[in-house]
């Protein structure tokens, strides 16, 4: 499976961005998906996950501001990010979780996209 993340950019604090992750084949009705991010000098961290059969999970730092969803028509998993903060600045990655149930652990994800840069200015 190949994943392509897009939608990143530069935005002011308080603004919004919508990230999309396109897959090379239709997997969102079969596999769980996750979004992670990695800031300079920090480890990659969990942001959000969505179960193929329904249900979502969020990191505490983004809960209430970010929303993960699947667009079956476009074959993408999206991350709507609102009320962005400078602390959200990072490279954002989407990933496939074939065997777990919305795990937050990076080693549990099998396929990764290339990442898209999000920069939030203060």
N, C-alpha and C positions, 0 to 999 in steps of 0.2 A: 504494500500500500504506500502510495506517495501522497504527501500532504503539502499544501501550499498555503501559507498564511499571508494575509494582506490586510491593509487598512490602517497601518500605523502611520504616525506622523508627529508633528509638533503642534501642541495645543496649550493654551493658557490654563492655569489652575481654575477649576470650576467648569471647564468645558467638557465636551463629550467626544468619543471616538467609537467607531464600530469596527471590530476586527472580524475577519472571515477566514475560515480554514476550509479549503476545497480538497476533496479526496479524489484519488484517481479512479475509484470505483465506489459503488453505493455500499457503505458500511455502517451508516448511522442507525439503521434499523437492526443491526446485529451487535455492534460493539459500543462500549462506553467511550466517551471522549473527555479529554481534559485540556484545560489551558494552564500553562505555567508561565512564570516570568523569571528573568535573571537580570539583576542590576549589576553594574560594574563592581567587581570585588566581592560579590556575594554569591551564595549558592542559589541554584535554581529552586524556586519555591512554587508550591501549589497555589492556583488562583481559583479555579472553578472546575466542576465536572458535571457531566450529564449522563444519565443512564439511558441505554438504548430503549428501554421499556417505559421510560418516564422517571422523573425525579432529578433533582439537582443538589449540588453541594457547593459551598463557597468558603473561602478563607475568611476569617473574622475581619481582616483588614479591608475586604471589599464588599462584604455583605451589605445589602441595601443600596449599593452604588452600581454594582456590575450585575449583568444578567446573561446567562449562557442559554443558547437555544439552538435548535436544529431547523434549518430551512430545507425541507425535502425537495422542493421544486428546484432549488439551486444546488442541492447536494453539498451544502456547507454547514459547518457548525460555527455559530457566531458568538461574539462576546461584545455586548453593548456596555460601554463604560461611561458612566455619568459622574458628575461631581469629581472630576479627576484632580489629584493632588500631586505635587512634585515627587512625593514618595512612590508614586505609581510609575515613575520613569524606569524603563527596563526594556529588554528584548522579550517579546511575548512569543511563546511557542504553543502549538497545539499538538496533541499526542493521542494515540490510540491505546485503549486498555481492553485487551481481548479477554482476559480471564478473571479480573478482579471486579469488585463492585464499587465504582467511584473511589478508588484508592487515591490517597494524597501523596503517595511515595513515587518519586521519579523512576526508580528501577523497575516498577511494576508496569510501566508503559512500554509498548513494543515498537511503535513507529512514531517518529517525530518529524514535524515540519521544520523549515529552515529558520523560522523566526522573523518577526517584524518589529521594528524599533518604535517605541512610544516614548516621547519626550514631553514632559509637562513642565512648563515654565511658571515661575512664581510671580 
